[in-house]
Amino acid sequence: MGYRADDDYDYLFKVVLIGDSGVGKSNLLSRFTRNEFSLESKSTIGVEFATRTIRVDDKVVKAQIWDTAGQERYRAITSAYYRGAVGALVVYDVTRHVTFENVERWLKELRDHTDANMVIMLVGNKADLRHLRAVSTEDAQAFAEKENTFFMETSALESLNVENAFTEVLTQIYRVVSRKALEAGEDPASLPKGQTINVGGKDDVSAVKKSGCCSA
C-alpha cells in the first residue's frame, strides 16, 4: 500500500476490543497493526488505539482499533469508548473458562451502547496453548451462532488468524455500509467524499473521510 499517502482512505471504521483483562487484546492489536507480540505485556492503562489501512474490494479502509485498560472487570467501560464504533472483537482466553463465561456480560454492555448493525466477532485467543484449552471450539461456535456473531480462534503469539479476524470484521462493516447506501438509493461508488455514513450510532465517527479535515 506504500504508494498512497497515509491519510488517503475511503472509509474510517472504529473497531473496539473488549473482554476480560489478560485475554490478549493488546497483543491482538499490536500483531494486527505493527506485527509485534510481547510476552511481557503489561496491563493497558487507560485507552489506546492504533490504526491500519487495508483494502476491501477496491476501497481503502482505515481501521481505528481501540484497546482498553486491564481493570475492566471492576467497572463498566465508559460510553465514550463505544461511541461511533461500528465493529467489535469480544475476546476471551481459550485456556480460562471464566473469560468465556464473561463474554455474555461484555456483549450485553456492547449492545447497550451501540447500534444493532454493529459487526461483532467472538475471538478465542491463545489457541496456541492447546494442552491448556478449557473452552472447546464447538461450545464457542454454538454460542456465537446463538448470539448471531462471527467467531474465530486466534493466536497473537503464533500470528494465527489475527489478520483474518480483523479483516473479516472490516469487510463485514464495509458490506453493511455499502448495503445501507444502496438501500438509501445511492450508488456507493459515487458517494461524495465528505458525506458521513451512519451505520446507525449517535456521533458516528465511521464516516467517509472528510476532505481537508483531520479526524482525531
Buried (B, 14 or more C-beta within 10 A) or exposed (E): EEEEEEEEBBBBBBBBBBBBBBBBBBBBBBBBBEEEBEEEBEEBEEBEBBEBBBBBEEBBBBBBBBBBBBEBEEEEBEEEBBBBBBBBBBBBBBBBBEBBEBBEEBBEBBBEBBBEBBBBBBBBBBBBBEEEBBBEEEEBBEBBEEBEBBBBBBBBBEBBBBBEBBBBBBBBBBEBBBEBBEEEEBEBEEBEEEEEBBBBBEEBBBBBBEEEEEEE
